[in-house]
């Protein structure tokens, strides 16, 4: 009789475990769908459904250029002009922009129209706060790592703001604070 009871207990535990696993998988799929991270939804649909509806990247870049005359070039990410080729991919930014500031003493490559954050900075808009947090965690791993150093960065809800490590410390703080104020509105 002890073997029968033990067998029944094992079966109950296995059925319960399968049910929990099935629920967890279903929850993750529902969460991905609600966050706009499934492959069927388009980037524009995700952008309209997320927190960046009120974030006007063009206006932020214009304000940045007005505040800092050393900003020589800005651009908003497109699929053809994206420094990482990640625009709209699951878990990555759904919108973004970069700027070139002569104070970084870098020269963007004429061969690559998508200059990097080293040349000034970037604003990356994610579908949700968790994706932005994951980006912050990734960037943190390279802090102080020579040529891979991501510079200064800050998360504001679902937006990651980055400024070049090539700025002087005071310039880095000033530009980061300005962009945070622009994103917070």
C-alpha positions as a Markdown table, in Angstrom:
| # | Residue | x | y | z |
|---|---|---|---|---|
| 1 | Unk | 0.0 | 0.0 | 0.0 |
| 2 | Unk | 2.9 | 2.4 | 0.7 |
| 3 | Unk | 4.0 | 2.1 | -3.0 |
| 4 | Unk | 0.5 | 2.9 | -4.2 |
| 5 | Unk | 0.3 | 6.1 | -2.0 |
| 6 | Unk | 3.8 | 7.1 | -3.1 |
| 7 | Unk | 2.8 | 6.6 | -6.8 |
| 8 | Unk | -0.3 | 8.7 | -6.4 |
| 9 | Unk | 1.6 | 11.5 | -4.7 |
| 10 | Unk | 4.2 | 11.5 | -7.5 |
| 11 | Unk | 1.5 | 11.7 | -10.1 |
| 12 | Unk | -0.2 | 14.6 | -8.3 |
| 13 | Unk | 3.1 | 16.5 | -8.0 |
| 14 | Unk | 3.8 | 16.0 | -11.8 |
| 15 | Unk | 0.3 | 17.1 | -12.8 |
| 16 | Unk | 0.6 | 20.2 | -10.5 |
| 17 | Unk | 4.0 | 21.0 | -11.9 |
| 18 | Unk | 2.8 | 20.7 | -15.5 |
| 19 | Unk | -0.2 | 23.0 | -14.7 |
| 20 | Unk | 2.1 | 25.6 | -13.2 |
| 21 | Unk | 4.5 | 25.4 | -16.1 |
| 22 | Unk | 1.6 | 25.8 | -18.6 |
| 23 | Unk | 0.2 | 28.7 | -16.7 |
| 24 | Unk | 3.6 | 30.4 | -16.6 |
| 25 | Unk | 4.1 | 29.9 | -20.4 |
| 26 | Unk | 0.6 | 31.3 | -21.1 |
| 27 | Unk | 1.3 | 34.3 | -18.9 |
| 28 | Unk | 4.5 | 35.1 | -20.6 |
| 29 | Unk | 2.8 | 35.0 | -24.0 |
| 30 | Unk | 0.0 | 37.2 | -22.8 |
| 31 | Unk | 2.6 | 39.6 | -21.3 |
| 32 | Unk | 4.6 | 39.8 | -24.5 |
| 33 | Unk | 1.4 | 40.4 | -26.5 |
| 34 | Unk | 0.3 | 43.2 | -24.1 |
| 35 | Unk | 3.7 | 44.8 | -24.2 |
| 36 | Unk | 3.8 | 44.8 | -27.9 |
| 37 | Unk | 6.7 | 42.4 | -28.1 |
| 38 | Unk | 5.2 | 39.7 | -30.3 |
| 39 | Unk | 6.5 | 39.4 | -33.9 |
| 40 | Unk | 3.1 | 40.1 | -35.4 |
| 41 | Unk | 2.7 | 43.7 | -34.2 |
| 42 | Unk | 4.4 | 46.5 | -36.1 |
| 43 | Unk | 6.8 | 49.0 | -34.7 |
| 44 | Unk | 4.4 | 51.8 | -35.4 |
| 45 | Unk | 1.6 | 50.0 | -33.5 |
| 46 | Unk | 3.9 | 49.5 | -30.6 |
| 47 | Unk | 5.0 | 53.1 | -30.6 |
| 48 | Unk | 1.4 | 54.3 | -30.5 |
| 49 | Unk | 0.5 | 52.0 | -27.6 |
| 50 | Unk | 3.3 | 52.8 | -25.3 |
| 51 | Unk | 4.5 | 55.5 | -23.0 |
| 52 | Unk | 6.4 | 57.4 | -25.6 |
| 53 | Unk | 3.2 | 58.9 | -27.2 |
| 54 | Unk | 4.0 | 62.2 | -25.6 |
| 55 | Unk | 7.7 | 62.0 | -26.2 |
| 56 | Unk | 8.6 | 64.2 | -29.2 |
| 57 | Unk | 12.2 | 63.3 | -30.2 |
| 58 | Unk | 12.3 | 66.0 | -32.8 |
| 59 | Unk | 11.4 | 68.7 | -30.3 |
| 60 | Unk | 14.0 | 67.3 | -27.8 |
| 61 | Unk | 16.7 | 67.4 | -30.4 |
| 62 | Unk | 15.8 | 70.9 | -31.4 |
| 63 | Unk | 15.9 | 72.1 | -27.8 |
| 64 | Unk | 19.3 | 70.4 | -27.4 |
| 65 | Unk | 20.7 | 72.2 | -30.4 |
| 66 | Unk | 19.3 | 75.5 | -29.1 |
| 67 | Unk | 20.8 | 74.9 | -25.7 |
| 68 | Unk | 24.2 | 73.7 | -26.9 |
| 69 | Unk | 25.6 | 75.3 | -30.1 |
| 70 | Unk | 28.3 | 72.6 | -30.2 |
| 71 | Unk | 25.7 | 70.1 | -31.3 |
| 72 | Unk | 26.4 | 69.8 | -35.0 |
| 73 | Unk | 24.2 | 66.9 | -36.1 |
| 74 | Unk | 21.2 | 65.0 | -34.9 |
| 75 | Unk | 19.0 | 62.2 | -36.3 |
| 76 | Unk | 16.1 | 60.1 | -35.4 |
| 77 | Unk | 16.5 | 56.3 | -35.8 |
| 78 | Unk | 15.1 | 54.6 | -38.9 |
| 79 | Unk | 15.7 | 51.1 | -40.0 |
| 80 | Unk | 18.3 | 52.4 | -42.5 |
| 81 | Unk | 20.0 | 54.7 | -39.9 |
| 82 | Unk | 20.2 | 52.8 | -36.6 |
| 83 | Unk | 23.6 | 52.4 | -34.9 |
| 84 | Unk | 22.9 | 48.9 | -33.6 |
| 85 | Unk | 20.4 | 47.6 | -36.2 |
| 86 | Unk | 17.9 | 46.8 | -33.4 |
| 87 | Unk | 15.1 | 49.3 | -34.0 |
| 88 | Unk | 11.8 | 47.6 | -33.3 |
| 89 | Unk | 13.2 | 44.2 | -32.5 |
| 90 | Unk | 11.7 | 42.5 | -29.4 |
| 91 | Unk | 13.4 | 43.7 | -26.2 |
| 92 | Unk | 15.1 | 46.6 | -27.9 |
| 93 | Unk | 14.2 | 50.2 | -28.5 |
| 94 | Unk | 11.1 | 51.1 | -30.5 |
| 95 | Unk | 12.3 | 54.7 | -31.2 |
| 96 | Unk | 15.5 | 56.6 | -30.7 |
| 97 | Unk | 17.7 | 59.5 | -31.6 |
| 98 | Unk | 21.4 | 60.5 | -31.5 |
| 99 | Unk | 23.4 | 63.7 | -31.6 |
| 100 | Unk | 27.0 | 64.7 | -32.4 |
| 101 | Unk | 28.6 | 67.3 | -30.1 |
| 102 | Unk | 32.0 | 68.7 | -31.1 |
| 103 | Unk | 33.0 | 68.9 | -27.4 |
| 104 | Unk | 33.5 | 65.1 | -27.4 |
| 105 | Unk | 36.4 | 65.7 | -29.8 |
| 106 | Unk | 35.3 | 62.7 | -32.0 |
| 107 | Unk | 34.7 | 62.7 | -35.7 |
| 108 | Unk | 31.8 | 60.7 | -36.9 |
| 109 | Unk | 32.7 | 58.3 | -39.7 |
| 110 | Unk | 31.6 | 59.5 | -43.1 |
| 111 | Unk | 31.3 | 55.9 | -44.1 |
| 112 | Unk | 28.6 | 55.2 | -41.4 |
| 113 | Unk | 25.7 | 57.6 | -41.3 |
| 114 | Unk | 24.7 | 56.2 | -37.9 |
| 115 | Unk | 27.4 | 57.6 | -35.6 |
| 116 | Unk | 27.6 | 56.2 | -32.1 |
| 117 | Unk | 27.0 | 57.6 | -28.7 |
| 118 | Unk | 30.7 | 58.3 | -28.3 |
| 119 | Unk | 30.1 | 61.3 | -30.5 |
| 120 | Unk | 27.6 | 62.9 | -28.2 |
| 121 | Unk | 24.6 | 60.9 | -26.9 |
| 122 | Unk | 21.4 | 59.0 | -27.5 |
| 123 | Unk | 17.8 | 58.7 | -26.4 |
| 124 | Unk | 16.4 | 55.2 | -26.6 |
| 125 | Unk | 12.7 | 54.6 | -26.2 |
| 126 | Unk | 11.6 | 51.1 | -25.2 |
| 127 | Unk | 8.3 | 49.4 | -25.3 |
| 128 | Unk | 8.2 | 49.1 | -21.5 |
| 129 | Unk | 10.1 | 49.9 | -18.3 |
| 130 | Unk | 11.5 | 46.3 | -18.0 |
| 131 | Unk | 13.2 | 46.5 | -21.5 |
| 132 | Unk | 14.7 | 49.9 | -20.5 |
| 133 | Unk | 15.9 | 48.4 | -17.2 |
| 134 | Unk | 17.5 | 45.5 | -19.0 |
| 135 | Unk | 19.4 | 48.0 | -21.2 |
| 136 | Unk | 20.6 | 49.9 | -18.1 |
| 137 | Unk | 21.8 | 46.6 | -16.6 |
| 138 | Unk | 23.7 | 45.7 | -19.8 |
| 139 | Unk | 25.3 | 49.2 | -20.0 |
| 140 | Unk | 26.3 | 48.9 | -16.4 |
| 141 | Unk | 28.4 | 45.9 | -17.1 |
| 142 | Unk | 30.7 | 48.0 | -19.4 |
| 143 | Unk | 31.0 | 51.0 | -17.2 |
| 144 | Unk | 34.7 | 52.1 | -17.0 |
| 145 | Unk | 35.7 | 49.4 | -19.6 |
| 146 | Unk | 37.9 | 51.6 | -21.9 |
| 147 | Unk | 36.7 | 51.6 | -25.4 |
| 148 | Unk | 33.4 | 49.8 | -24.4 |
| 149 | Unk | 32.5 | 52.4 | -21.8 |
| 150 | Unk | 28.9 | 53.5 | -22.5 |
| 151 | Unk | 29.4 | 56.9 | -20.8 |
| 152 | Unk | 26.8 | 58.2 | -18.4 |
| 153 | Unk | 23.2 | 57.0 | -18.6 |
| 154 | Unk | 19.9 | 57.2 | -16.8 |
| 155 | Unk | 16.5 | 55.5 | -17.1 |
| 156 | Unk | 13.4 | 57.6 | -17.1 |
| 157 | Unk | 10.4 | 55.2 | -17.2 |
| 158 | Unk | 10.8 | 53.4 | -20.5 |
| 159 | Unk | 13.5 | 55.8 | -21.9 |
| 160 | Unk | 17.2 | 55.3 | -21.6 |
| 161 | Unk | 19.3 | 58.5 | -22.0 |
| 162 | Unk | 23.0 | 58.1 | -22.7 |
| 163 | Unk | 25.8 | 60.7 | -23.0 |
| 164 | Unk | 29.3 | 60.2 | -24.3 |
| 165 | Unk | 32.2 | 59.1 | -22.1 |
| 166 | Unk | 34.3 | 61.6 | -24.1 |
| 167 | Unk | 32.7 | 64.6 | -22.4 |
| 168 | Unk | 34.4 | 66.2 | -19.4 |
| 169 | Unk | 32.6 | 65.1 | -16.2 |
| 170 | Unk | 30.8 | 68.5 | -15.8 |
| 171 | Unk | 29.7 | 68.5 | -19.5 |
| 172 | Unk | 28.5 | 64.9 | -19.1 |
| 173 | Unk | 26.4 | 65.8 | -16.1 |
| 174 | Unk | 25.0 | 69.0 | -17.7 |
| 175 | Unk | 23.9 | 67.3 | -20.9 |
| 176 | Unk | 22.5 | 64.3 | -19.1 |
| 177 | Unk | 20.5 | 66.5 | -16.7 |
| 178 | Unk | 19.2 | 68.6 | -19.6 |
| 179 | Unk | 18.0 | 65.5 | -21.5 |
| 180 | Unk | 16.4 | 64.0 | -18.4 |
| 181 | Unk | 14.5 | 67.3 | -17.9 |
| 182 | Unk | 13.4 | 67.2 | -21.6 |
| 183 | Unk | 12.1 | 63.6 | -21.3 |
| 184 | Unk | 10.3 | 64.3 | -18.0 |
| 185 | Unk | 8.7 | 67.3 | -19.7 |
